[in-house]
Amino acid sequence: MSTVIPSECKVALLAGGTSGEREISIASGKGAKGALEEAGFSVDVIDPADKEDLMKLIGGQYDVAFMCLHGRKGEDGVMQGMLEIIGLPYTCSGVLASATAMDKSRSKVLYELAGIPTPPSVTLMRMGEYDVKSIADEVGVPCVVKPVTEGSTIGIEIVDDSAELEGSIERAFEFDDVVLVEKYVGGKEITVAVLGNNQPEALPIIEIVPRGDFYDFDSKYAPGGSQHICPAPLEEELTAKINDYAARAHLALGCRGVSRSDFIIDDDGVPWILETNTVPGMTATSLLPDAARAAGMSFPELCTRLIELALEK
């Protein structure tokens, strides 16, 4: 569907915020601002951590908000709800999809309903009781312990010994009231972004070769922390299957505009979905701009497309 962008389109670029990913969000905002200005947009950077900036957002007569907020109160539906109230169109997903995708436990339920393989897991509540032996028996060791609503691999640990599991769970509870203990799946790490609203289309798949044992915070954001191979060297049939799974995840969660789903391909060639990101990074080392470039889309063209999707009726 073709969308007409208003002439002299005024963009409120939301970056910063108060989450543990604030600095990454600021870096994303800087990258997107340059690309948007190169594409001809008028851009104001709005930091929701600043109340005066929020007042500017409400009264600024903007045409669209461009989301570069990562983590809580930015990627979880909170800011999206405010934008809905003031009637300002915005890039990326809506309130419910943002909140659901941010919750790794609830996302897995929808993945399973959509027929997308996802590793078995156990969800734990801070005030609830849990038995370490039962968890280890159910998901196996090694396993992965994750705060349910944190991003950028914050608080994630791989547990190789069941004797270490309780300590990892308690450390994860320092970040969140809900913790996911998931079966560890070893293999090739890949990610696939899709663009679109009701008919999402996959961008080229990226294989991620992290510097460390897995794709942790430093691998994501430190220069040289990981190598991105795009397009990933996969067989045509497997590529098609993963692209289908990523599009299904986008639709199952109710995403709009863009999403990026992370997978592990195990030694038997089975792709397992881990999570879906509704506000992918826009830094110099981010995956979404890499995938877009591999598809022949420049960074300014990508940002323009996201605004078109935001304004699409």
Secondary structure, 3 states (H helix, E strand, C coil): CCCCCCCCCEEEEECCCCCCCHHHHHHHHHHHHHHHHHCCCEEEEECCCCHHHHHHHHHCCCCEEEECCCCCCCCCCHHHHHHHHHCCCECCCCHHHHHHHHCHHHHHHHHHHCCCCCCCEEEEECCCCCCHHHHHHHHCCCEEEEECCCCCCCCCEEECCHHHHHHHHHHHCCCCCEEEEEECCCCEEEEEEEECCCCCEECCCEEEEECCCCCCHHHHHCCCCEEEECCCCCCHHHHHHHHHHHHHHHHHHCCCCEEEEEEEECCCCCEEEEEEECCCCCCCCCHHHHHHHHCCCCHHHHHHHHHHHHHCC
